[in-house]
Amino acid sequence: MFEEEIYTDLGTRFEISIEVSDGFPFAIPVIHIIDSDIDYDTDKHFYLGDQICVIHPEAHHSNMSILEFRNLACVFCLAVEIYTKTGEWPTAE
């Protein structure tokens, strides 16, 4: 498992974890938001509690690296922040 503290372009801190299974790279890693500086009240693209959805399963391919999933998690965190401020989800549904 990897844990990282990231900051969005708007300055909000998110602490994320990325957990890879024995099936990686054929299985999508499980990514969670552990903590954040903002209170977000949305279940958009969340499932199983605080697990986030950063990629559609059909878009996943086995040559994706952990870094690519980390970058997708960064985009997700910025999307949550924008959604919290505007009420509109800024990325693909």
N, C-alpha and C positions, 0 to 999 in steps of 0.2 A: 504494500500500500504506500502511496505517495501522498504527502500533505503539503499544501502550499498556501501562502497568503498572497493574494493578488489585489491590485488596486485598479479600478476602472479608469477610463479617461476622465470621468467626472469626479474622481477622487474617493470613491467608496471602497472600503475594504471588504473582501470576501475571503473566508478561509474554506478551501475545498480539499476533498480527499478523492484520490483516484485509486480504485482497487481493481487489479487485474486477476483474472482466474487462470487456472492451468490451461484453459482453452485459448488464451490470447496467443496469437493475433487474430484468431478466427472468431473469437467471442468479443463483444463490445465491453469495454471496462465499465464498472459501476462507479458513477461520480456523484458525490454528495456535497452540498453546501453545509459545512459544519457550523459556521458563524458568519455574521455580517453586521456591518455598521447600520444598515437600514432594516426597518420592519417591512417585510413584503407580505401582502395578503393575497396570494395568488396560487392557484394550483396549475396554472398554465405550464405545460411542459415539465411538470413534476409528476412523479409516480412513486408509489411505495414510500410515502412520507417525504423525506428530503432528497430522494434520489432524483437527479435531473436527466432530462432527455436532450442530448446535444446533437444527435444524428438519427436520421430515419434508418431503420435496419437495412432497408434496400440500398442505401447509399454507402453502407459500410463495406470496406474491402480489407483483405488480410494484410495488405502492405501499409496500412495506416500505423503510424508510430504513436507512442504515448504522448509525445510532444504535440502531435496533431489533436489528440483528444483534450490535452491541457489547453490548447489554443481555442478549441470549440467551447470549452468551459468558460474561458475568459469572455468570449462573445456572449454566451448565455448570461453571465453575471451582469454585463452591461445592458443586455436586453431587459433583465429583471428590473434594473435600476430605472431605465427609461420608462418601462411599463408602470412602475410605481409612481413616477412623476406625471405621466401623461394619460394613463389609462389605455394606451394603444401598444400592442405588441409589435416591436420594430423589425422583427426578422420573419422568416418564412414560418408558416403554420404547419 
